[in-house]
Amino acid sequence: MLLLTAFMLYPSTTEAPSPPYSRLWLTTTFPISYIIYKVFQVSPGTAEIRVLVQLRPGVTGSPGGAPTAHVSVSPPFGIFFRDCPAPACTVFSQSYSEWTVPLDFRTSEAATANFFVEAHNFGLSYNGVTASAAIPEVIYQGPTKTQVYLLAGYPIPSAPSYDWSSFPTAATNNSNALWQEALTNGDTAGRTAVGLNHAGQSSVDNKTFFAGALLGLAGGAILSAVQEALHPGD
């Protein structure tokens, strides 16, 4: 019974693996202020990547005659788009694809592009003790007079319960976490935001301690039983 209780009590939680990050390109000749990258799990096997590009404050609609802005997304190697219509979407190999979408600012100060990928918990992992979110690599080619920011959001249950001190969040609620990062003209490397749930870690440590204690007691009981069995005449 001691052994059984120890095995039941011993925690099976391990550190959540670091998810790979996507690559995002934005090409524009007129100034923008934000790129908002958000992930939604629309079904167990399909995730939506929603990219919203916000123009500079006070600007409504793209300047007349300016070339069309484009956004491209490439998921991590081995993950593919649910639908990949040519010629906008190109499959370069058995493990890599890219989808480019023109952005329409004619009637609004923001434009949105939606991409669907075949993945579960796309770009993140969590287990109640540790959580990781993949902040995409961004290649920005455009004006630099206005600072451009990336906002990256993921659906993470109990997001505020994690300590994100390695890369602090800009906002959290009970089901989402959002990060902000300043972009440069060129390549801003992707990174992983890692969070630790101290209460969850403490619970795991306590269970590990008690399971170890029970294993020690069980080992002592088994040793005593063996000794008794070797002296049946006592």
C-alpha positions as CSV (number, residue, x, y, z in Angstrom):
1,M,0.0,0.0,0.0
2,L,2.9,2.3,0.8
3,L,4.4,1.7,-2.6
4,L,1.1,2.2,-4.4
5,T,0.4,5.4,-2.6
6,A,3.9,6.7,-3.4
7,F,3.5,6.0,-7.1
8,M,0.1,7.6,-7.1
9,L,1.5,10.7,-5.3
10,Y,4.7,11.1,-7.3
11,P,4.1,13.9,-9.8
12,S,4.4,13.2,-13.5
13,T,4.7,16.9,-14.5
14,T,7.8,17.7,-16.5
15,E,9.0,21.0,-17.9
16,A,7.0,22.2,-20.9
17,P,9.0,21.9,-24.1
18,S,10.0,25.2,-25.9
19,P,7.7,25.6,-29.0
20,P,9.3,26.6,-32.3
21,Y,8.4,30.1,-33.6
22,S,7.0,31.3,-36.9
23,R,8.5,33.8,-39.3
24,L,6.6,36.9,-40.3
25,W,7.4,39.4,-43.0
26,L,5.9,42.9,-43.5
27,T,6.7,45.0,-46.5
28,T,5.3,48.6,-46.7
29,T,6.2,52.0,-48.1
30,F,4.0,54.0,-45.6
31,P,4.3,54.1,-41.8
32,I,2.6,51.7,-39.5
33,S,2.6,51.6,-35.7
34,Y,1.7,48.0,-34.7
35,I,1.8,44.4,-35.9
36,I,-0.6,42.4,-33.8
37,Y,0.0,38.6,-34.0
38,K,-2.6,36.5,-32.2
39,V,-3.2,32.7,-32.2
40,F,-6.5,31.0,-31.6
41,Q,-7.2,27.3,-31.4
42,V,-10.3,26.9,-33.5
43,S,-10.5,23.1,-33.3
44,P,-8.3,20.4,-31.7
45,G,-6.2,20.1,-34.9
46,T,-6.5,23.6,-36.4
47,A,-5.1,26.9,-35.2
48,E,-5.7,30.4,-36.6
49,I,-2.9,33.0,-36.9
50,R,-4.5,36.4,-37.1
51,V,-2.2,39.3,-38.2
52,L,-3.5,42.8,-37.8
53,V,-1.4,45.7,-39.1
54,Q,-2.2,49.1,-37.6
55,L,-1.3,52.4,-39.5
56,R,0.4,55.3,-37.7
57,P,-2.1,57.2,-35.5
58,G,-4.1,59.8,-37.4
59,V,-3.7,58.0,-40.8
60,T,-6.8,56.5,-42.4
61,G,-6.3,54.5,-45.5
62,S,-3.1,54.0,-47.5
63,P,-1.6,57.0,-49.3
64,G,-2.8,57.3,-52.9
65,G,-0.5,55.7,-55.4
66,A,1.6,53.9,-52.8
67,P,2.5,50.3,-53.5
68,T,0.4,47.7,-51.7
69,A,1.7,46.5,-48.4
70,H,2.1,42.8,-48.0
71,V,2.4,40.4,-45.0
72,S,3.8,36.9,-45.2
73,V,3.7,34.1,-42.7
74,S,5.8,30.9,-42.6
75,P,5.0,28.4,-39.8
76,P,7.8,26.5,-38.1
77,F,9.3,23.6,-40.0
78,G,7.1,20.6,-40.2
79,I,3.8,22.5,-39.6
80,F,1.7,23.3,-42.7
81,F,-1.2,25.6,-43.6
82,R,-4.6,23.9,-43.6
83,D,-5.2,25.3,-47.0
84,C,-2.4,26.6,-49.2
85,P,-3.8,28.3,-52.4
86,A,-1.4,29.1,-55.1
87,P,0.2,31.4,-56.1
88,A,-0.2,33.3,-52.8
89,C,0.9,30.2,-50.8
90,T,4.0,28.3,-51.8
91,V,5.2,24.9,-50.5
92,F,9.0,25.0,-50.8
93,S,9.7,21.5,-49.4
94,Q,8.1,18.8,-47.4
95,S,8.7,20.8,-44.2
96,Y,8.5,24.5,-45.2
97,S,5.8,26.8,-46.7
98,E,5.0,30.5,-47.0
99,W,1.8,32.5,-47.5
100,T,1.7,36.1,-48.7
101,V,-1.4,38.3,-48.4
102,P,-1.9,41.9,-49.6
103,L,-3.1,44.4,-47.0
104,D,-6.1,46.6,-47.8
105,F,-6.1,49.9,-46.0
106,R,-8.4,51.7,-48.4
107,T,-11.3,52.2,-45.9
108,S,-9.7,51.6,-42.5
109,E,-6.6,52.4,-40.4
110,A,-6.0,48.7,-39.9
111,A,-5.9,45.6,-42.2
112,T,-6.1,41.9,-41.2
113,A,-4.9,38.7,-42.7
114,N,-5.9,35.2,-41.4
115,F,-3.9,32.0,-41.7
116,F,-4.9,28.5,-40.6
117,V,-2.4,25.9,-39.7
118,E,-2.7,22.2,-38.9
119,A,-1.5,22.2,-35.3
120,H,-2.6,21.6,-31.7
121,N,-1.5,24.3,-29.1
122,F,0.3,26.1,-31.9
123,G,3.3,28.1,-30.7
124,L,2.9,27.3,-27.0
125,S,3.1,24.7,-24.4
126,Y,1.9,24.6,-20.7
127,N,1.3,22.1,-17.9
128,G,0.3,24.1,-14.9
129,V,3.9,24.5,-13.7
130,T,5.8,25.9,-16.6
131,A,4.5,27.6,-19.8
132,S,6.3,28.7,-23.0
133,A,5.1,30.9,-25.9
134,A,6.9,31.4,-29.2
135,I,7.3,35.1,-30.1
136,P,7.7,35.1,-33.9
137,E,10.7,36.3,-35.9
138,V,9.7,39.5,-37.7
139,I,11.3,40.8,-40.9
140,Y,10.1,44.4,-41.3
141,Q,10.8,46.4,-44.4
142,G,9.3,49.9,-44.2
143,P,9.7,53.5,-43.0
144,T,11.5,53.9,-39.7
145,K,10.4,57.5,-38.7
146,T,7.7,55.9,-36.4
147,Q,8.6,53.1,-34.0
148,V,6.9,49.8,-34.9
149,Y,5.8,47.4,-32.2
150,L,4.9,43.7,-32.3
151,L,2.1,42.5,-30.0
152,A,2.0,38.7,-29.8
153,G,-0.9,37.0,-28.0
154,Y,-1.6,33.4,-27.1
155,P,-4.4,31.5,-25.3
156,I,-2.9,30.3,-22.1
157,P,-5.2,29.1,-19.3
158,S,-4.5,30.9,-16.0
159,A,-1.9,33.1,-17.6
160,P,-1.5,35.5,-14.6
161,S,-0.5,32.6,-12.4
162,Y,2.8,32.3,-14.2
163,D,5.9,34.4,-13.4
164,W,7.0,35.8,-16.8
165,S,10.0,37.7,-15.5
166,S,12.3,36.4,-18.3
167,F,10.1,38.3,-20.8
168,P,7.4,40.2,-19.0
169,T,3.9,40.3,-20.5
170,A,2.2,43.5,-21.6
171,A,-1.2,42.2,-20.4
172,T,-2.8,38.9,-19.1
173,N,-6.2,37.6,-18.2
174,N,-7.5,34.2,-17.1
175,S,-7.2,32.8,-20.7
176,N,-4.7,34.9,-22.6
177,A,-1.2,36.4,-22.5
178,L,0.1,39.3,-24.6
179,W,3.7,40.4,-25.2
180,Q,5.0,43.6,-26.7
181,E,8.3,44.0,-28.5
182,A,9.9,46.9,-30.4
183,L,10.9,46.1,-34.0
184,T,13.8,47.3,-36.0
185,N,14.0,47.8,-39.8
186,G,15.2,44.4,-40.8
187,D,15.2,41.1,-38.9
188,T,14.0,40.9,-35.2
189,A,14.8,37.4,-34.0
190,G,12.2,35.2,-32.6
191,R,12.3,34.3,-28.9
192,T,10.6,32.1,-26.3
193,A,8.7,33.6,-23.4
194,V,8.9,31.2,-20.4
195,G,6.7,31.4,-17.3
196,L,6.9,29.5,-14.0
197,N,3.9,28.9,-11.8
198,H,5.5,29.1,-8.3
199,A,2.4,27.6,-6.5
200,G,2.3,24.7,-9.0
201,Q,6.1,24.1,-8.6
202,S,5.7,24.2,-4.8
203,S,2.9,21.6,-5.0
204,V,5.1,19.4,-7.2
205,D,8.0,19.7,-4.8
206,N,5.8,18.7,-1.8
207,K,4.4,15.7,-3.7
208,T,7.9,14.6,-4.6
209,F,9.0,14.9,-1.0
210,F,6.1,12.9,0.4
211,A,6.4,10.3,-2.4
212,G,10.1,9.9,-1.6
213,A,9.3,9.5,2.1
214,L,6.7,6.8,1.4
215,L,9.1,5.0,-0.8
216,G,11.6,5.0,2.0
217,L,9.0,3.6,4.4
218,A,7.9,1.0,1.9
219,G,11.6,0.0,1.3
220,G,12.1,-0.4,5.1
221,A,8.9,-2.5,5.4
222,I,9.9,-4.8,2.6
223,L,13.4,-5.2,4.1
224,S,11.8,-6.1,7.5
225,A,9.5,-8.6,5.8
226,V,12.4,-10.3,4.1
227,Q,14.3,-10.5,7.3
228,E,11.3,-12.1,9.0
229,A,11.0,-14.6,6.2
230,L,14.6,-15.6,6.6
231,H,14.0,-16.5,10.3
232,P,10.8,-18.5,10.3
233,G,11.7,-20.2,13.6
234,D,11.9,-17.0,15.6
